[in-house]
Amino acid sequence: MILPLERDSDPGFPADDDYLKVEQWLDNHPDFVQDYFSRKATRTLIDGWLYEHSGSVESPVAIGGSLLGYDMSSTGSNSKASSGANTPVRKISTQEFEKRGQILKPMVFTVDGVPSFLGSATSLPDNSPPKPRRRRSELKVLDERELMYELLLDICNDLDMTSLYHKILQNVSLLLGADRCSLFLVEGEKNTSDFCLCSKLFDVSIRSTVQDSTRLSQEIRVPWGTGIVGHVAMTGEVLNIPDAYEDPRFNKEIDRMTGYKTDTILSMPVKDFNGHVIGVAQAINKTGRKHKPFNEHDERVFKSYLAFCGIGINNAQMYERSVLENRRNQVLLDLAWLIFEEQSNVARLIHKIMLHTQSLLRCQRCQVLLVDETSQGKFSQIFDFQVGDIENDDSYRHEGIKQLCNQESRFPLNIGITGHVAATGETLNLPDAYLDTRFNSDVDRDGFRTKSILCMPVKNTQGVVIGVVQLVNKLDGTAFNKNDENFFEAFAVFCGMGINNTHMYEKAVRAMARQRVALEILSYHSSATFEEVQRLKKMNVPLVHQYSLTDYHFSDFNLDDDDTLKATVRMFLDLRLIEKFRISYDVFLKWLLTVKKNYRSVAYHNWRHAFNVTQTMFTMILHGRLNNVLNDLESLALLVGCLSHDLDHRGTNNQFQIKTMSPLAQLYSTSTMERHHFDHCLMIINTKGNEIFANLNEDDYKTLVSMLEEAILATDLALYFKNRCEFFHVVDRDALNWSDERQRSLLRGMMMTACDLSAITKPWKIQQKVAELIASEFFEQGDLEKKELKEKPIDMMDRDKESLIPVMQISFIDSICLPIYQAFAKFNDGFKPLLDGCLSNRQQWQQLAENGTSENKDAEDSENNTDGQIISS
C-alpha cells in the first residue's frame, strides 16, 4: 500500500513507528486489506489508483485483472460492492500495444455491413510458407539426438490442432518404430460426468495423411479412470503392456470394430508445463518382429518427446482458444450491432435474436417469453422459433412475425421450468427433461420429444428479470454443456439490454401517442368553434377612440368580454398587422377566441390581464412612436406575446411549481411558467385553423418565433433583474442605437416587463381594484402552501399579513417598477405618463402605510391601557 508522503505534516497522522507497524501489519494481512478496500474504498480512490497505474504494463490490473495485487476472485469476504462498483476498469490501453511492438488493426466492415476488428480466424501469426518436412529416408539416417531435434522443429511452430496431432503421432511412430499411434485429450470439467478423454486422432500410421486420419477416425470417449487410457490419465503413470489381451483394462471391442489386432501397448501421459495431465499418447505394436514389446529405451525416448509435445499442444490449445474467443467476440459484436440497430419493435428484435441463437447454438427450438410487468408469474408475450424457420426465414419474417405476439405458440411451453427461471433468476441446464419434476410431459405432442433444455433469464441493466430464453434439444443429440451456458450467458446480456431498450422506446412511443391524443382532445375542447368565430365576425368593431385604446389610463372594468375581443381586433387592424402578414380574418378570429378560451378563471392572471397588457403595448408603440423603430415583425411578436404571455396560468408562481415538484417544474427547470406559456402559445398557433403565421416565409417564421419566445420569457422578473442594468446603462449614456440587434432585443424585453407591470401606473381607483385581485390570488397560493407544503408563506402571500399590503406595495414600486419607468421616460417623453402614474400611486400607498401605522399605534396604546386597568384592578 502507498500512503501520502505528506503524512508528517498532518497532526492527526500516526508517528513514523506507528505508521511502519500499521503498514507491516497490513502487508501481513492481505485478506483484511482486500476486504477493507472492497467495503470502504470510494470511487475517487479507485479512479486515482487506476490513473496512477495506467502507465504500467506490469500493474496488477493490466496483467491479472486483480486489485492492489490481490486476486479479487478468491476472496471469501461477504462485503457488498462499494459505491464505486460501476467505475470502468481499464482492460488495456493503446500504449501497451506500442510497448509490445503491436499494431492495432483498423475496423473493417464485412460484406453485410457489420463492423469488425477481427481478421480471418484461421490466419496464423507467421504468414511465411511452412518449412517442408524432411523425408522419412532422410530422417532414418540421423542419430537419435539429431532425429529428436528435427522432430521437435517439425512441431514447434504448428498451431493447427489437427495437423499438430497428426505430426506428433507420426513422429512417435518414427521414434519408437510403432505401427499405430493414438492421442486422447482431456475434456470436460473435473468431478462431472462430462470429464473424460476424447480421441483426437486414432490409429495413425507413419504413412497416413492428415485427410485420411481425419476422415477415417471416429471419435472415441473414454471415461476418466476407465481402461488403459483412463488409468494412465488418472494416475499419471506409464503403462508398457507386452500383451494387451492379458490386461483386463484393455477393451477388445475396439479391435473387433476396427479389425486390427493389438499386441503390445505403450501408453504415456501428456503434461503441460505445470505438470497437469492434458492427454494420453498411445503407441501400438512395434514394427518388425511380431509381438516384440516396447523396451525401456522406447519409454525414455517417448517421455522426452512428449515433454515437448505437451508444451506444443498447450500452446496450440491456447491459440485455438484465442481464435475462438475472437470469433465469439465477433459474434457478440454482430449481435450488439443487430440489437441496437433494431429498437423500434420487440417482435422484430426477438425474431433476430432467436434467429442468431438458433444458428449459433444449433438447437431444434428457441423460445423467448417476456415477463408481464403488471403481474407476477405471468408472461405477456411468447415467441417460438424452430429450426425449419431458418430455411423459410423470408416468409416467416414477413408473415409469421406480424402475428407472432398474438398467435398461440406452435409449441406449448413448459411453464414450470420457465416460471422457475423467471421467479428465481437462475439458469437451468437439464440433460434429460423427463427426470426433472418441473417438466410437464404433456407439452410433447405430434411426435416431438423434449430431451435437453437450457433455460436462462434475460435481465435488464438493473438485474431485474424481464424475460426467459429457452433452448430445446441440440441438433447433434448431445446435452447442453458448460460452453453453451457460458456463450449463451454473454448472449443473454446483450439480449437483455436490447429488449429493455426496445421496451423503453415502445413506452416512449405510447407516451407520445397518449400525449398527442390528449393534445387533440384539449385542442378540440379549448379551440373556438365555427359558430363562435362567425358570431364575432358579424360584430361591428369600434374605432380606437371609442374604447380609448391609446390612453395609458385605460380601464377594462366597463367592458364585457365581447368588447375586449373587439378592442383586440381593432389594435391589430390599426397596426395593419392582419393586412401586412396576409392573415386570414377567420383564422385570426379563431386564434383570438382560442387564446381567450385557454386562460383559466384565476383572480388576476387571466384573459383580462393579458388584454390590458396588450393595450399598454399598443399605446407604447403609438405614443412612443416606436412604430418608426420597431419593424412590423417585431410589433406582431410583441402583441401576440402580450396576449399569450400568461396562457394557462394556474394562479401560482414559479417557486410554487418547484416546491411542489409539479410536472411543469419537471419539464422546465428555469422560467417554469413562462416556458409553459410559450409552449402553449405555439401549440395554439400550430393547431389547425389557428395558423396566423401560415403565410410567413421560413426565415420570417423562425425570426418571429424566436422573438415571441424572447418576449414571453421576458415577463419572468428573474430575467428582468438580469438584463435591466445593461438597459439602464445604455439609456443613462444616451447610447441608444436601434441598428444594434442586442439593444433592440433589450428594448423589446423591457417593454414586455413595463406592460406586464402597467397596472401600477393606472389611476388610483383602478390600481386599488387590481391590487385586491392580485392579493386575492397571492393569498390563495399562500393558503395552498400552508395546507400542502405545511410551511409559512412569505408576507405578500400570507393572508394574516394583509395589513402590510401598503408597505409591500411601496417596496415593490421602489425596487421593480420605478426604475424601469424612469428609464423609459428618460429616453422618450411619450412614456412619461407611465412614470407619473407609478409615482402618484406610490404616494397613495405611502399615505395608507402611514395611516395604517398610526392606527396600529393607537390600537396598541389602547390595548396597553386596558391591560393596565385590568392589572391595577
Order of alpha helices (4+ residues) and beta strands (2+ residues): alpha-alpha-alpha-alpha-alpha-beta-beta-alpha-alpha-alpha-beta-beta-alpha-beta-alpha-beta-alpha-beta-beta-alpha-alpha-beta-beta-alpha-alpha-beta-beta-beta-alpha-alpha-alpha-alpha-alpha-alpha-alpha-alpha-alpha-alpha-alpha-alpha-alpha-alpha-alpha-alpha-alpha-alpha
